[in-house]
Amino acid sequence: GYAQVEKLNWTVLVHAPTSEAYGLVSTGQRFGWIATLAGVFLMTFIVGVMGRQTSSTLKELESAVGQIKQGNFDVDLQSNRTDSIGRLYNGIDSMRETIQAQIIKSTLVESSSDLITVLDSDATITYQSPSSGELVGYDPETLLDQQFLDYVDESDHEAIRNALEHCEKNPDEIERVEYRLRTADGEWRIFEG
């Protein structure tokens, strides 16, 4: 390096060996390389650990979904994760519970000895329980997409329409109506729905 001496109009030069003059830069470069390599190693380690944890979690979830697909709904789908994988676990668990409830409900309806008829808002039959054959003599399949009121005594049509309208406006309420239904052999039977 050098320095100027002002009153004497001199310049002082200092000579040093190259290794000493650039020693700090060289040391900085060496530590920079070491720090960079350490950072890359640390990032690789973190990504590897996180990737392994994510991979094992997804394999567990895949296994649970496979068991549900086979009909085993008693699968534990609990996760302590709060990230998107945790939300995925919760979503699949919610679907599992809904499907299980629907299967139970469907099984109860299909095996019920009660006459169960589901109508849309214009009284078209959208579901008819198997018991209709035994109770009223109609094959459930032949009743699908038929107008329910075609089987109901005409004097009960208004009560049925009013009940359907009430149910449409108040889906959480139960509206009961008594009506006469014509059986396949032409008899009239009283039902409540």
Backbone bond lengths (Angstrom), bond angles and torsions (degrees), N, CA, C in turn:
res aa  C-N    CA-C-N  psi(-1)  N-CA   C-N-CA  omega(-1)  CA-C   N-CA-C  phi
1 G - - - 1.403 - - 1.518 108.98 -
2 Y 1.271 118.20 178.87 1.457 123.18 178.78 1.512 109.86 -145.20
3 A 1.389 114.28 162.51 1.455 120.88 176.47 1.523 107.08 -149.71
4 Q 1.302 118.12 143.81 1.450 122.84 -178.45 1.531 109.05 -97.33
5 V 1.311 115.44 136.34 1.450 121.00 176.95 1.532 104.77 -102.27
6 E 1.300 119.40 115.43 1.452 123.22 -166.12 1.537 113.47 -73.42
7 K 1.291 120.40 -46.58 1.454 120.94 -174.83 1.520 112.05 -71.76
8 L 1.285 118.42 -25.09 1.463 120.88 -176.83 1.523 111.53 -101.07
9 N 1.281 118.16 -3.59 1.447 123.35 -177.51 1.526 110.92 55.34
10 W 1.263 113.87 41.87 1.466 120.02 179.72 1.532 109.04 -112.09
11 T 1.325 112.97 160.12 1.460 120.38 171.59 1.508 106.49 -126.82
12 V 1.307 116.68 129.87 1.460 121.76 -179.05 1.516 107.76 -102.79
13 L 1.295 115.42 125.71 1.459 121.27 176.46 1.512 109.14 -107.60
14 V 1.334 113.78 140.10 1.460 118.82 178.22 1.515 106.32 -118.88
15 H 1.294 115.67 127.46 1.464 120.36 178.46 1.515 109.05 -104.06
16 A 1.347 113.46 139.64 1.466 118.86 177.42 1.518 107.51 -142.69
17 P 1.303 116.42 151.16 1.461 118.41 177.30 1.552 109.99 -60.06
18 T 1.318 117.24 148.73 1.474 123.13 -177.85 1.525 111.58 -56.61
19 S 1.322 116.06 -39.83 1.466 119.41 -178.76 1.517 111.39 -61.91
20 E 1.365 116.54 -33.82 1.461 119.10 178.54 1.524 111.00 -81.11
21 A 1.314 117.21 -38.27 1.457 121.01 -177.42 1.536 111.42 -65.43
22 Y 1.311 117.28 -40.97 1.475 121.12 -179.53 1.522 112.67 -104.13
23 G 1.287 116.26 13.96 1.463 120.78 -177.57 1.525 112.53 -60.64
24 L 1.340 116.58 -41.73 1.464 120.14 -178.99 1.530 110.55 -65.76
25 V 1.331 116.64 -42.06 1.461 120.52 178.51 1.517 109.40 -64.34
26 S 1.292 116.87 -44.77 1.457 121.81 -179.40 1.525 110.56 -63.15
27 T 1.333 116.07 -42.18 1.462 120.09 178.35 1.524 109.73 -65.08
28 G 1.337 116.60 -41.69 1.459 121.10 177.84 1.517 111.62 -61.47
29 Q 1.322 116.09 -40.71 1.465 119.48 178.55 1.520 110.44 -63.78
30 R 1.341 114.86 -44.88 1.460 118.65 179.47 1.530 111.29 -60.15
31 F 1.339 116.65 -46.88 1.462 119.98 178.80 1.531 111.15 -67.30
32 G 1.323 117.23 -33.61 1.462 121.28 176.81 1.522 110.95 -62.03
33 W 1.325 115.35 -44.78 1.475 119.22 178.05 1.530 110.69 -64.10
34 I 1.306 115.79 -42.05 1.470 120.14 -179.93 1.535 109.68 -64.40
35 A 1.354 116.19 -44.27 1.463 120.14 179.78 1.528 110.56 -63.89
36 T 1.330 116.73 -41.13 1.471 120.75 178.68 1.519 110.69 -62.99
37 L 1.326 116.57 -47.47 1.472 120.33 179.49 1.528 110.75 -62.88
38 A 1.325 116.96 -40.35 1.464 120.36 178.44 1.532 110.16 -64.42
39 G 1.333 117.27 -41.86 1.464 121.37 178.40 1.524 111.67 -63.16
40 V 1.341 116.27 -44.01 1.472 120.27 178.32 1.525 109.78 -62.82
41 F 1.323 117.01 -43.64 1.467 120.47 179.10 1.529 110.79 -62.40
42 L 1.335 116.37 -44.38 1.457 120.83 -179.41 1.534 110.92 -63.16
43 M 1.334 117.33 -44.84 1.467 121.12 178.68 1.529 110.56 -62.78
44 T 1.324 117.09 -42.81 1.466 120.89 178.52 1.522 110.18 -61.57
45 F 1.320 116.63 -41.37 1.457 121.32 178.95 1.536 110.69 -63.60
46 I 1.347 116.80 -47.80 1.469 121.11 -179.15 1.519 110.83 -62.51
47 V 1.329 116.81 -46.97 1.465 120.54 179.59 1.527 110.14 -62.60
48 G 1.321 116.90 -39.44 1.467 120.51 178.35 1.515 112.48 -63.09
49 V 1.326 115.94 -44.66 1.470 119.91 179.73 1.525 110.30 -65.92
50 M 1.330 116.93 -46.61 1.461 120.22 179.90 1.524 110.66 -64.49
51 G 1.315 116.96 -41.42 1.464 120.66 178.72 1.514 111.45 -62.79
52 R 1.324 116.60 -41.55 1.466 120.64 179.35 1.524 110.08 -65.03
53 Q 1.354 116.95 -42.10 1.466 120.19 178.37 1.524 111.02 -64.47
54 T 1.327 116.99 -43.47 1.468 120.96 179.07 1.515 110.35 -64.84
55 S 1.315 116.34 -43.12 1.462 120.68 -179.75 1.522 111.33 -62.75
56 S 1.326 117.28 -44.43 1.472 119.43 -179.76 1.530 110.52 -67.88
57 T 1.333 117.33 -36.59 1.464 120.64 177.44 1.524 110.36 -63.73
58 L 1.327 117.49 -44.21 1.462 120.64 179.38 1.528 111.57 -66.65
59 K 1.337 117.45 -33.58 1.467 119.87 176.38 1.528 110.55 -66.63
60 E 1.340 117.20 -39.65 1.470 121.02 176.41 1.525 110.40 -62.83
61 L 1.324 116.42 -43.00 1.460 121.37 179.68 1.535 110.50 -65.06
62 E 1.308 116.52 -41.58 1.469 120.92 177.68 1.524 110.85 -61.31
63 S 1.314 116.48 -41.12 1.463 121.08 178.43 1.533 110.63 -64.03
64 A 1.331 116.29 -43.20 1.475 120.65 179.82 1.526 110.68 -63.75
65 V 1.329 117.13 -42.31 1.460 120.91 178.78 1.528 109.67 -63.84
66 G 1.329 117.64 -38.34 1.458 121.42 176.55 1.522 111.95 -61.26
67 Q 1.327 116.52 -40.75 1.468 120.45 178.28 1.533 110.84 -66.17
68 I 1.328 116.84 -40.27 1.466 120.48 177.71 1.525 109.22 -63.33
69 K 1.315 116.19 -41.98 1.471 121.30 179.20 1.521 111.00 -59.93
70 Q 1.323 117.02 -32.79 1.468 121.92 178.87 1.527 112.06 -81.96
71 G 1.332 117.59 -3.10 1.457 121.06 177.18 1.516 114.62 101.03
72 N 1.323 118.08 3.43 1.459 121.32 177.67 1.531 108.49 -90.12
73 F 1.331 116.26 99.22 1.459 120.26 -177.38 1.522 112.49 -91.34
74 D 1.318 117.98 -0.12 1.460 121.53 179.64 1.525 110.94 -90.36
75 V 1.297 116.83 40.63 1.456 123.26 -178.81 1.524 108.91 -91.35
76 D 1.335 115.93 136.68 1.459 120.36 177.76 1.523 108.50 -82.68
77 L 1.304 116.48 116.83 1.468 121.30 179.44 1.522 110.79 -117.80
78 Q 1.307 116.60 46.38 1.457 121.15 179.69 1.523 109.33 -96.09
79 S 1.314 116.15 138.11 1.453 121.37 177.79 1.528 108.55 -141.34
80 N 1.308 115.55 139.95 1.465 120.51 177.16 1.518 111.71 -87.87
81 R 1.317 116.50 -2.63 1.460 120.02 -178.01 1.524 109.99 -70.92
82 T 1.328 115.42 145.75 1.463 120.81 178.86 1.524 111.66 -113.71
83 D 1.332 116.30 4.35 1.453 120.27 -179.92 1.523 110.28 -87.91
84 S 1.319 116.76 -165.70 1.466 120.52 -177.28 1.524 111.60 -64.29
85 I 1.319 118.31 -29.81 1.466 119.87 177.37 1.528 110.03 -69.99
86 G 1.308 117.85 -37.40 1.464 121.07 174.82 1.519 111.25 -62.91
87 R 1.341 116.23 -40.67 1.463 119.72 177.14 1.525 110.76 -67.07
88 L 1.326 117.31 -34.47 1.465 121.42 176.17 1.529 109.96 -63.63
89 Y 1.320 117.16 -44.59 1.473 121.75 175.51 1.534 110.10 -55.74
90 N 1.338 116.21 -49.20 1.469 120.51 -178.26 1.524 111.27 -62.88
91 G 1.329 117.15 -40.51 1.459 120.92 179.25 1.519 111.99 -63.83
92 I 1.325 117.25 -44.16 1.464 120.91 179.27 1.528 109.92 -67.38
93 D 1.324 117.12 -37.74 1.467 120.03 178.25 1.527 110.18 -64.02
94 S 1.316 117.38 -40.80 1.462 121.15 178.34 1.532 110.76 -64.20
95 M 1.331 116.61 -42.09 1.470 120.04 177.34 1.520 110.51 -63.90
96 R 1.341 117.05 -40.06 1.468 121.29 178.80 1.523 110.45 -59.28
97 E 1.329 116.26 -45.98 1.468 120.53 179.87 1.526 111.17 -63.71
98 T 1.328 117.38 -41.08 1.460 121.39 179.87 1.526 111.15 -65.59
99 I 1.324 116.61 -44.65 1.469 120.82 179.23 1.520 110.22 -63.17
100 Q 1.316 116.43 -43.49 1.465 120.24 179.52 1.530 110.44 -61.49
101 A 1.313 117.19 -43.11 1.471 120.56 179.02 1.525 110.69 -64.66
102 Q 1.339 116.82 -39.54 1.468 120.30 178.81 1.527 111.39 -65.63
103 I 1.320 117.09 -38.54 1.464 120.76 178.86 1.526 109.92 -65.57
104 I 1.326 116.63 -43.73 1.468 120.42 179.06 1.525 109.36 -62.65
105 K 1.331 116.18 -46.72 1.462 120.91 -179.67 1.529 109.92 -61.17
106 S 1.314 117.14 -45.75 1.462 121.54 -179.79 1.519 111.14 -62.56
107 T 1.321 116.71 -41.74 1.462 121.04 178.94 1.522 110.65 -63.05
108 L 1.332 116.35 -42.76 1.468 119.88 178.74 1.528 111.41 -64.11
109 V 1.337 116.13 -43.17 1.461 120.14 -179.02 1.525 110.35 -65.92
110 E 1.341 116.23 -46.22 1.469 120.22 -177.36 1.524 112.13 -65.14
111 S 1.309 117.62 -31.36 1.467 119.72 -177.72 1.526 112.72 -96.21
112 S 1.320 117.04 0.77 1.467 120.58 -178.66 1.526 110.68 -71.70
113 S 1.317 115.88 144.23 1.461 120.28 175.52 1.527 110.68 -88.00
114 D 1.350 117.39 -3.61 1.464 121.47 177.27 1.525 109.75 -77.33
115 L 1.303 115.74 155.02 1.453 121.74 174.34 1.528 106.96 -83.04
116 I 1.330 116.62 114.25 1.460 121.05 -178.47 1.521 107.63 -117.57
117 T 1.328 115.01 119.93 1.457 121.95 179.67 1.519 107.79 -125.96
118 V 1.332 116.57 130.52 1.464 121.28 177.09 1.525 106.99 -109.85
119 L 1.335 115.09 128.53 1.460 121.75 -178.23 1.519 110.04 -116.18
120 D 1.330 115.92 150.63 1.455 117.62 170.35 1.531 107.90 -88.95
121 S 1.320 118.70 -173.32 1.466 121.61 -172.07 1.530 113.53 -66.06
122 D 1.334 118.11 -22.28 1.471 118.84 178.34 1.528 112.28 -102.26
123 A 1.332 116.56 20.43 1.474 124.69 174.71 1.528 113.72 70.60
124 T 1.330 117.00 25.21 1.458 120.77 172.95 1.521 108.05 -84.26
125 I 1.321 117.27 136.95 1.471 121.52 -177.94 1.524 109.01 -76.36
126 T 1.345 116.40 120.35 1.467 121.51 178.97 1.529 111.93 -106.57
127 Y 1.326 117.20 -17.27 1.468 121.81 174.97 1.520 107.98 -151.76
128 Q 1.333 115.36 140.30 1.454 121.24 175.66 1.517 108.03 -136.85
129 S 1.321 116.79 125.24 1.463 120.65 -177.31 1.525 111.26 -68.40
130 P 1.328 116.26 153.61 1.465 120.97 179.83 1.531 113.42 -58.55
131 S 1.327 117.61 -24.19 1.462 120.41 -177.68 1.529 112.67 -67.51
132 S 1.334 118.18 -10.28 1.474 119.97 -178.96 1.524 111.45 -61.90
133 G 1.331 117.76 -31.77 1.462 120.55 178.31 1.516 111.33 -61.34
134 E 1.320 115.73 -44.79 1.461 121.29 -177.83 1.528 112.18 -75.98
135 L 1.336 117.71 -38.70 1.466 120.59 -173.77 1.528 114.40 -83.85
136 V 1.334 116.92 -38.00 1.470 118.88 -176.83 1.524 113.23 -127.76
137 G 1.341 117.18 -0.63 1.456 120.89 174.26 1.518 115.89 83.03
138 Y 1.331 118.09 8.57 1.464 120.87 179.83 1.526 109.96 -104.00
139 D 1.317 116.00 137.20 1.460 121.30 173.12 1.535 107.43 -69.71
140 P 1.321 118.25 129.64 1.480 119.86 -176.22 1.535 112.73 -55.88
141 E 1.312 117.46 -37.05 1.470 120.67 -177.57 1.527 111.68 -64.80
142 T 1.338 117.25 -34.31 1.473 119.60 -178.27 1.521 111.88 -73.28
143 L 1.343 117.21 -19.53 1.461 120.23 -179.69 1.528 113.28 -84.98
144 L 1.326 116.78 -19.43 1.467 119.78 -178.32 1.522 110.62 -60.62
145 D 1.299 115.53 137.14 1.474 124.67 -179.92 1.532 113.36 67.78
146 Q 1.315 117.07 11.20 1.469 121.07 175.88 1.530 109.24 -90.79
147 Q 1.308 115.86 156.10 1.462 121.77 177.26 1.530 108.07 -79.03
148 F 1.324 116.63 117.17 1.458 122.52 -177.26 1.532 111.63 -58.24
149 L 1.323 116.19 -38.87 1.464 120.01 -176.44 1.532 112.27 -64.58
150 D 1.338 117.63 -18.54 1.468 120.27 176.30 1.529 111.22 -65.87
151 Y 1.337 117.69 -18.81 1.465 122.85 -177.99 1.526 112.22 -105.44
152 V 1.326 116.38 -4.29 1.470 122.10 -176.12 1.527 109.26 -103.08
153 D 1.327 115.92 142.69 1.462 120.84 177.16 1.526 108.69 -56.92
154 E 1.310 116.46 136.00 1.461 122.36 -174.56 1.527 113.06 -57.61
155 S 1.304 117.21 -32.35 1.471 119.53 -179.53 1.534 112.03 -70.60
156 D 1.332 117.93 -12.02 1.470 122.21 178.57 1.535 112.97 -100.81
157 H 1.336 117.71 -2.08 1.471 120.89 -177.22 1.531 112.58 -58.81
158 E 1.320 116.62 -45.49 1.461 119.61 -177.05 1.530 111.01 -62.90
159 A 1.315 117.62 -40.55 1.473 121.14 179.27 1.530 110.52 -63.74
160 I 1.335 116.02 -39.73 1.481 119.91 178.55 1.528 109.48 -65.59
161 R 1.331 117.01 -46.84 1.482 120.30 -179.91 1.533 110.79 -60.36
162 N 1.332 116.58 -43.10 1.471 120.55 179.30 1.531 111.04 -62.46
163 A 1.332 116.44 -40.88 1.469 120.48 179.41 1.528 110.70 -65.29
164 L 1.341 117.03 -42.09 1.469 120.51 178.28 1.528 110.68 -63.41
165 E 1.317 116.77 -42.50 1.461 120.85 179.36 1.535 110.45 -63.39
166 H 1.331 116.02 -43.07 1.466 120.07 178.96 1.533 110.49 -61.82
167 C 1.331 116.73 -44.50 1.476 120.84 -179.31 1.526 111.46 -64.61
168 E 1.321 116.34 -36.05 1.457 119.83 179.64 1.531 110.81 -67.50
169 K 1.327 116.71 -39.20 1.468 121.41 179.85 1.527 112.33 -78.27
170 N 1.336 116.85 -27.32 1.469 122.49 -175.69 1.527 109.63 -131.26
171 P 1.319 117.94 71.55 1.469 120.66 -173.20 1.527 115.10 -62.84
172 D 1.312 118.01 -19.30 1.460 120.27 -179.66 1.528 112.88 -89.80
173 E 1.320 116.64 -3.52 1.460 120.46 -178.52 1.528 110.17 -103.72
174 I 1.311 115.51 154.07 1.462 121.77 177.31 1.525 107.70 -103.10
175 E 1.302 116.28 127.47 1.461 122.07 177.90 1.523 107.47 -115.56
176 R 1.305 116.26 120.41 1.472 120.41 -178.97 1.524 109.58 -100.63
177 V 1.331 113.90 141.77 1.448 119.89 177.72 1.532 108.42 -143.90
178 E 1.310 116.21 139.29 1.455 121.13 176.75 1.530 107.74 -100.74
179 Y 1.329 116.86 135.88 1.461 120.22 -177.31 1.531 109.58 -148.68
180 R 1.319 114.37 161.70 1.470 120.88 176.60 1.514 108.37 -102.69
181 L 1.335 114.87 130.60 1.464 121.53 -177.21 1.529 108.57 -118.34
182 R 1.330 114.77 133.00 1.464 120.14 179.12 1.534 109.20 -80.63
183 T 1.313 116.95 128.43 1.465 121.79 177.74 1.527 109.20 -82.80
184 A 1.325 116.09 170.25 1.462 121.11 -178.96 1.523 111.99 -61.93
185 D 1.324 117.97 -27.88 1.474 120.11 -180.00 1.534 112.04 -92.78
186 G 1.357 117.54 11.63 1.457 121.73 173.37 1.520 115.46 90.75
187 E 1.305 119.39 -2.66 1.471 121.59 178.02 1.522 109.35 -78.41
188 W 1.333 115.41 159.82 1.479 121.06 176.04 1.526 108.26 -109.76
189 R 1.317 116.33 129.92 1.460 121.93 176.47 1.513 109.14 -122.60
190 I 1.321 115.41 145.65 1.467 120.27 -179.69 1.534 108.80 -91.76
191 F 1.334 114.32 130.79 1.471 121.83 178.05 1.523 108.92 -128.73
192 E 1.319 114.74 160.24 1.460 120.60 174.13 1.519 107.47 -122.80
193 G 1.298 114.98 134.45 1.473 118.39 -178.97 1.495 110.69 -139.84
